[in-house]
Amino acid sequence: MPETIADDIPAISGLLFLGSTFTLFFALRTRRKALALERIADILLAPALTGMTVSDFIMVYTVW
């Protein structure tokens, strides 16, 4: 089965979601540097959501 970019983007997005989730978890648990961790979580979340949306469009509009 040939690999496509639509297979790779969700994997990368999943890692970004995981990184965002862990970063936000640690931001909620700590008092120091919480704002910086929240910013990192936001930075990781935006490309994850965008990548997931792009891969969905690729899968929907690709003729199989």
Distance bins in CASP14 RR format, pairs under 12 A and 6 or more apart:
PFRMAT RR
TARGET T0000
AUTHOR 0000-0000-0000
RMODE 2
METHOD distances of the structure
MODEL  1
1 7 0 0 0 0 1 0 0 0 0 0 0
1 64 0 0 0 0 0 1 0 0 0 0 0
2 62 0 0 0 0 0 1 0 0 0 0 0
2 64 0 0 0 0 0 1 0 0 0 0 0
3 9 0 0 0 0 0 1 0 0 0 0 0
3 11 0 0 0 0 0 1 0 0 0 0 0
4 10 0 0 0 0 0 1 0 0 0 0 0
4 11 0 0 0 0 0 1 0 0 0 0 0
4 55 0 0 0 0 1 0 0 0 0 0 0
4 58 1 0 0 1 0 0 0 0 0 0 0
4 59 0 0 0 0 1 0 0 0 0 0 0
4 62 1 0 0 1 0 0 0 0 0 0 0
4 64 0 0 0 0 0 1 0 0 0 0 0
5 11 0 0 0 0 0 1 0 0 0 0 0
5 12 0 0 0 0 0 1 0 0 0 0 0
5 51 0 0 0 0 0 1 0 0 0 0 0
5 54 0 0 0 0 1 0 0 0 0 0 0
5 55 1 0 0 1 0 0 0 0 0 0 0
5 57 0 0 0 0 0 1 0 0 0 0 0
5 58 1 0 0 1 0 0 0 0 0 0 0
5 59 0 0 0 0 0 1 0 0 0 0 0
5 62 0 0 0 0 0 1 0 0 0 0 0
6 12 0 0 0 0 0 1 0 0 0 0 0
6 13 0 0 0 0 0 1 0 0 0 0 0
6 51 0 0 0 0 0 1 0 0 0 0 0
6 52 0 0 0 0 0 1 0 0 0 0 0
6 53 0 0 0 0 0 1 0 0 0 0 0
6 54 0 0 0 0 1 0 0 0 0 0 0
6 55 1 0 1 0 0 0 0 0 0 0 0
6 56 0 0 0 0 1 0 0 0 0 0 0
6 57 0 0 0 0 1 0 0 0 0 0 0
6 58 1 0 1 0 0 0 0 0 0 0 0
6 59 1 0 1 0 0 0 0 0 0 0 0
6 60 0 0 0 0 1 0 0 0 0 0 0
6 61 0 0 0 0 0 1 0 0 0 0 0
6 62 1 0 0 1 0 0 0 0 0 0 0
6 64 0 0 0 0 0 1 0 0 0 0 0
7 13 0 0 0 0 0 1 0 0 0 0 0
7 55 0 0 0 0 1 0 0 0 0 0 0
7 58 0 0 0 0 1 0 0 0 0 0 0
7 59 0 0 0 0 1 0 0 0 0 0 0
7 62 0 0 0 0 0 1 0 0 0 0 0
8 14 0 0 0 0 0 1 0 0 0 0 0
8 15 0 0 0 0 0 1 0 0 0 0 0
8 51 0 0 0 0 0 1 0 0 0 0 0
8 54 0 0 0 0 0 1 0 0 0 0 0
8 55 0 0 0 0 1 0 0 0 0 0 0
8 58 0 0 0 0 0 1 0 0 0 0 0
9 15 0 0 0 0 0 1 0 0 0 0 0
9 16 0 0 0 0 0 1 0 0 0 0 0
9 47 0 0 0 0 0 1 0 0 0 0 0
9 48 0 0 0 0 0 1 0 0 0 0 0
9 49 0 0 0 0 0 1 0 0 0 0 0
9 50 0 0 0 0 1 0 0 0 0 0 0
9 51 1 0 1 0 0 0 0 0 0 0 0
9 52 1 0 0 1 0 0 0 0 0 0 0
9 53 0 0 0 0 1 0 0 0 0 0 0
9 54 1 0 0 1 0 0 0 0 0 0 0
9 55 1 1 0 0 0 0 0 0 0 0 0
9 56 0 0 0 0 1 0 0 0 0 0 0
9 57 0 0 0 0 0 1 0 0 0 0 0
9 58 1 0 0 1 0 0 0 0 0 0 0
9 59 0 0 0 0 1 0 0 0 0 0 0
10 16 0 0 0 0 0 1 0 0 0 0 0
10 17 0 0 0 0 1 0 0 0 0 0 0
10 48 0 0 0 0 1 0 0 0 0 0 0
10 49 0 0 0 0 0 1 0 0 0 0 0
10 51 1 0 0 1 0 0 0 0 0 0 0
10 52 1 0 0 1 0 0 0 0 0 0 0
10 53 0 0 0 0 0 1 0 0 0 0 0
10 54 0 0 0 0 1 0 0 0 0 0 0
10 55 1 0 1 0 0 0 0 0 0 0 0
10 56 0 0 0 0 1 0 0 0 0 0 0
10 58 0 0 0 0 0 1 0 0 0 0 0
10 59 0 0 0 0 1 0 0 0 0 0 0
11 17 0 0 0 0 0 1 0 0 0 0 0
11 18 0 0 0 0 0 1 0 0 0 0 0
11 48 0 0 0 0 0 1 0 0 0 0 0
11 51 0 0 0 0 0 1 0 0 0 0 0
11 52 0 0 0 0 0 1 0 0 0 0 0
11 55 0 0 0 0 1 0 0 0 0 0 0
12 18 0 0 0 0 0 1 0 0 0 0 0
12 19 0 0 0 0 0 1 0 0 0 0 0
12 44 0 0 0 0 0 1 0 0 0 0 0
12 47 0 0 0 0 1 0 0 0 0 0 0
12 48 0 0 0 0 1 0 0 0 0 0 0
12 50 0 0 0 0 0 1 0 0 0 0 0
12 51 1 0 0 1 0 0 0 0 0 0 0
12 52 0 0 0 0 1 0 0 0 0 0 0
12 54 0 0 0 0 0 1 0 0 0 0 0
12 55 0 0 0 0 1 0 0 0 0 0 0
13 19 0 0 0 0 0 1 0 0 0 0 0
13 20 0 0 0 0 0 1 0 0 0 0 0
13 44 0 0 0 0 0 1 0 0 0 0 0
13 45 0 0 0 0 0 1 0 0 0 0 0
13 46 0 0 0 0 0 1 0 0 0 0 0
13 47 1 0 0 1 0 0 0 0 0 0 0
13 48 1 0 1 0 0 0 0 0 0 0 0
13 49 1 0 0 1 0 0 0 0 0 0 0
13 50 0 0 0 0 1 0 0 0 0 0 0
13 51 1 0 1 0 0 0 0 0 0 0 0
13 52 1 0 1 0 0 0 0 0 0 0 0
13 53 0 0 0 0 1 0 0 0 0 0 0
13 54 0 0 0 0 1 0 0 0 0 0 0
13 55 1 0 0 1 0 0 0 0 0 0 0
13 56 0 0 0 0 0 1 0 0 0 0 0
14 20 0 0 0 0 1 0 0 0 0 0 0
14 21 0 0 0 0 1 0 0 0 0 0 0
14 22 0 0 0 0 0 1 0 0 0 0 0
14 44 0 0 0 0 0 1 0 0 0 0 0
14 45 0 0 0 0 0 1 0 0 0 0 0
14 47 0 0 0 0 0 1 0 0 0 0 0
14 48 1 0 0 1 0 0 0 0 0 0 0
14 49 0 0 0 0 0 1 0 0 0 0 0
14 51 0 0 0 0 1 0 0 0 0 0 0
14 52 1 0 0 1 0 0 0 0 0 0 0
14 55 0 0 0 0 0 1 0 0 0 0 0
15 21 0 0 0 0 0 1 0 0 0 0 0
15 22 0 0 0 0 0 1 0 0 0 0 0
15 44 0 0 0 0 1 0 0 0 0 0 0
15 47 0 0 0 0 0 1 0 0 0 0 0
15 48 0 0 0 0 1 0 0 0 0 0 0
15 51 0 0 0 0 0 1 0 0 0 0 0
15 52 0 0 0 0 0 1 0 0 0 0 0
16 22 0 0 0 0 0 1 0 0 0 0 0
16 23 0 0 0 0 0 1 0 0 0 0 0
16 40 0 0 0 0 0 1 0 0 0 0 0
16 41 0 0 0 0 0 1 0 0 0 0 0
16 42 0 0 0 0 0 1 0 0 0 0 0
16 43 0 0 0 0 1 0 0 0 0 0 0
16 44 1 0 1 0 0 0 0 0 0 0 0
16 45 1 0 0 1 0 0 0 0 0 0 0
16 46 0 0 0 0 1 0 0 0 0 0 0
16 47 1 0 1 0 0 0 0 0 0 0 0
16 48 1 1 0 0 0 0 0 0 0 0 0
16 49 0 0 0 0 1 0 0 0 0 0 0
16 50 0 0 0 0 1 0 0 0 0 0 0
16 51 0 0 0 0 1 0 0 0 0 0 0
16 52 0 0 0 0 1 0 0 0 0 0 0
17 23 0 0 0 0 0 1 0 0 0 0 0
17 24 0 0 0 0 0 1 0 0 0 0 0
17 41 0 0 0 0 0 1 0 0 0 0 0
17 44 1 0 0 1 0 0 0 0 0 0 0
17 45 1 0 0 1 0 0 0 0 0 0 0
17 46 0 0 0 0 0 1 0 0 0 0 0
17 47 0 0 0 0 0 1 0 0 0 0 0
17 48 1 0 1 0 0 0 0 0 0 0 0
17 49 0 0 0 0 1 0 0 0 0 0 0
17 50 0 0 0 0 0 1 0 0 0 0 0
17 51 0 0 0 0 0 1 0 0 0 0 0
17 52 0 0 0 0 1 0 0 0 0 0 0
18 24 0 0 0 0 0 1 0 0 0 0 0
18 25 0 0 0 0 0 1 0 0 0 0 0
18 41 0 0 0 0 0 1 0 0 0 0 0
18 44 0 0 0 0 1 0 0 0 0 0 0
18 45 0 0 0 0 0 1 0 0 0 0 0
18 48 0 0 0 0 1 0 0 0 0 0 0
19 25 0 0 0 0 1 0 0 0 0 0 0
19 26 0 0 0 0 0 1 0 0 0 0 0
19 27 0 0 0 0 0 1 0 0 0 0 0
19 37 0 0 0 0 0 1 0 0 0 0 0
19 40 0 0 0 0 1 0 0 0 0 0 0
19 41 1 0 0 1 0 0 0 0 0 0 0
19 42 0 0 0 0 0 1 0 0 0 0 0
19 43 0 0 0 0 0 1 0 0 0 0 0
19 44 1 0 1 0 0 0 0 0 0 0 0
19 45 0 0 0 0 1 0 0 0 0 0 0
19 47 0 0 0 0 0 1 0 0 0 0 0
19 48 0 0 0 0 1 0 0 0 0 0 0
20 26 0 0 0 0 0 1 0 0 0 0 0
20 27 0 0 0 0 0 1 0 0 0 0 0
20 37 0 0 0 0 0 1 0 0 0 0 0
20 38 0 0 0 0 0 1 0 0 0 0 0
20 39 0 0 0 0 0 1 0 0 0 0 0
20 40 0 0 0 0 1 0 0 0 0 0 0
20 41 1 0 1 0 0 0 0 0 0 0 0
20 42 1 0 0 1 0 0 0 0 0 0 0
20 43 0 0 0 0 1 0 0 0 0 0 0
20 44 1 1 0 0 0 0 0 0 0 0 0
20 45 1 0 1 0 0 0 0 0 0 0 0
20 46 0 0 0 0 1 0 0 0 0 0 0
20 47 0 0 0 0 1 0 0 0 0 0 0
20 48 1 0 0 1 0 0 0 0 0 0 0
20 49 0 0 0 0 1 0 0 0 0 0 0
21 27 0 0 0 0 0 1 0 0 0 0 0
21 28 0 0 0 0 0 1 0 0 0 0 0
21 37 0 0 0 0 0 1 0 0 0 0 0
21 40 0 0 0 0 0 1 0 0 0 0 0
21 41 1 0 0 1 0 0 0 0 0 0 0
21 44 0 0 0 0 1 0 0 0 0 0 0
21 45 0 0 0 0 1 0 0 0 0 0 0
21 48 0 0 0 0 1 0 0 0 0 0 0
22 28 0 0 0 0 0 1 0 0 0 0 0
22 29 0 0 0 0 0 1 0 0 0 0 0
22 37 0 0 0 0 1 0 0 0 0 0 0
22 40 0 0 0 0 0 1 0 0 0 0 0
22 41 0 0 0 0 1 0 0 0 0 0 0
22 44 0 0 0 0 1 0 0 0 0 0 0
22 45 0 0 0 0 0 1 0 0 0 0 0
23 29 0 0 0 0 0 1 0 0 0 0 0
23 30 0 0 0 0 0 1 0 0 0 0 0
23 33 0 0 0 0 0 1 0 0 0 0 0
23 34 0 0 0 0 0 1 0 0 0 0 0
23 36 0 0 0 0 1 0 0 0 0 0 0
23 37 1 0 1 0 0 0 0 0 0 0 0
23 38 0 0 0 0 1 0 0 0 0 0 0
23 39 0 0 0 0 1 0 0 0 0 0 0
23 40 1 0 1 0 0 0 0 0 0 0 0
23 41 1 0 1 0 0 0 0 0 0 0 0
23 42 0 0 0 0 1 0 0 0 0 0 0
23 43 0 0 0 0 1 0 0 0 0 0 0
23 44 1 0 0 1 0 0 0 0 0 0 0
23 45 0 0 0 0 1 0 0 0 0 0 0
23 48 0 0 0 0 0 1 0 0 0 0 0
24 30 0 0 0 0 0 1 0 0 0 0 0
24 34 0 0 0 0 1 0 0 0 0 0 0
24 37 1 0 0 1 0 0 0 0 0 0 0
24 38 1 0 0 1 0 0 0 0 0 0 0
24 39 0 0 0 0 0 1 0 0 0 0 0
24 40 0 0 0 0 1 0 0 0 0 0 0
24 41 1 0 1 0 0 0 0 0 0 0 0
24 42 0 0 0 0 1 0 0 0 0 0 0
24 43 0 0 0 0 0 1 0 0 0 0 0
24 44 0 0 0 0 1 0 0 0 0 0 0
24 45 0 0 0 0 1 0 0 0 0 0 0
25 34 0 0 0 0 0 1 0 0 0 0 0
25 37 0 0 0 0 1 0 0 0 0 0 0
25 38 0 0 0 0 0 1 0 0 0 0 0
25 40 0 0 0 0 0 1 0 0 0 0 0
25 41 0 0 0 0 1 0 0 0 0 0 0
26 32 0 0 0 0 0 1 0 0 0 0 0
26 33 0 0 0 0 1 0 0 0 0 0 0
26 34 0 0 0 0 1 0 0 0 0 0 0
26 36 0 0 0 0 0 1 0 0 0 0 0
26 37 1 0 1 0 0 0 0 0 0 0 0
26 38 0 0 0 0 1 0 0 0 0 0 0
26 40 0 0 0 0 1 0 0 0 0 0 0
26 41 0 0 0 0 1 0 0 0 0 0 0
27 33 0 0 0 0 1 0 0 0 0 0 0
27 34 1 0 1 0 0 0 0 0 0 0 0
27 35 1 0 0 1 0 0 0 0 0 0 0
27 36 0 0 0 0 1 0 0 0 0 0 0
27 37 1 1 0 0 0 0 0 0 0 0 0
27 38 1 0 1 0 0 0 0 0 0 0 0
27 39 0 0 0 0 1 0 0 0 0 0 0
27 40 0 0 0 0 1 0 0 0 0 0 0
27 41 1 0 0 1 0 0 0 0 0 0 0
27 42 0 0 0 0 0 1 0 0 0 0 0
27 44 0 0 0 0 0 1 0 0 0 0 0
28 34 1 0 0 1 0 0 0 0 0 0 0
28 35 0 0 0 0 0 1 0 0 0 0 0
28 37 0 0 0 0 1 0 0 0 0 0 0
28 38 0 0 0 0 1 0 0 0 0 0 0
28 41 0 0 0 0 1 0 0 0 0 0 0
29 37 0 0 0 0 1 0 0 0 0 0 0
30 36 0 0 0 0 0 1 0 0 0 0 0
30 37 1 0 0 1 0 0 0 0 0 0 0
30 38 0 0 0 0 0 1 0 0 0 0 0
31 37 0 0 0 0 0 1 0 0 0 0 0
33 39 0 0 0 0 0 1 0 0 0 0 0
33 40 0 0 0 0 1 0 0 0 0 0 0
34 40 0 0 0 0 0 1 0 0 0 0 0
34 41 0 0 0 0 0 1 0 0 0 0 0
35 41 0 0 0 0 0 1 0 0 0 0 0
35 42 0 0 0 0 0 1 0 0 0 0 0
36 42 0 0 0 0 0 1 0 0 0 0 0
36 43 0 0 0 0 0 1 0 0 0 0 0
37 43 0 0 0 0 0 1 0 0 0 0 0
37 44 0 0 0 0 0 1 0 0 0 0 0
38 44 0 0 0 0 0 1 0 0 0 0 0
38 45 0 0 0 0 0 1 0 0 0 0 0
39 45 0 0 0 0 0 1 0 0 0 0 0
39 46 0 0 0 0 0 1 0 0 0 0 0
40 46 0 0 0 0 0 1 0 0 0 0 0
41 48 0 0 0 0 0 1 0 0 0 0 0
42 48 0 0 0 0 0 1 0 0 0 0 0
42 49 0 0 0 0 0 1 0 0 0 0 0
43 49 0 0 0 0 0 1 0 0 0 0 0
43 50 0 0 0 0 0 1 0 0 0 0 0
44 50 0 0 0 0 0 1 0 0 0 0 0
44 51 0 0 0 0 0 1 0 0 0 0 0
45 51 0 0 0 0 0 1 0 0 0 0 0
45 52 0 0 0 0 0 1 0 0 0 0 0
46 52 0 0 0 0 0 1 0 0 0 0 0
46 53 0 0 0 0 0 1 0 0 0 0 0
47 53 0 0 0 0 0 1 0 0 0 0 0
47 54 0 0 0 0 1 0 0 0 0 0 0
47 55 0 0 0 0 0 1 0 0 0 0 0
48 54 0 0 0 0 0 1 0 0 0 0 0
48 55 0 0 0 0 0 1 0 0 0 0 0
49 55 0 0 0 0 0 1 0 0 0 0 0
49 56 0 0 0 0 0 1 0 0 0 0 0
50 56 0 0 0 0 0 1 0 0 0 0 0
50 57 0 0 0 0 0 1 0 0 0 0 0
51 57 0 0 0 0 1 0 0 0 0 0 0
51 58 0 0 0 0 1 0 0 0 0 0 0
51 59 0 0 0 0 0 1 0 0 0 0 0
52 58 0 0 0 0 0 1 0 0 0 0 0
52 59 0 0 0 0 0 1 0 0 0 0 0
53 59 0 0 0 0 0 1 0 0 0 0 0
53 60 0 0 0 0 0 1 0 0 0 0 0
54 60 0 0 0 0 0 1 0 0 0 0 0
54 61 0 0 0 0 0 1 0 0 0 0 0
55 61 0 0 0 0 0 1 0 0 0 0 0
55 62 0 0 0 0 0 1 0 0 0 0 0
56 62 0 0 0 0 0 1 0 0 0 0 0
58 64 0 0 0 0 0 1 0 0 0 0 0
END
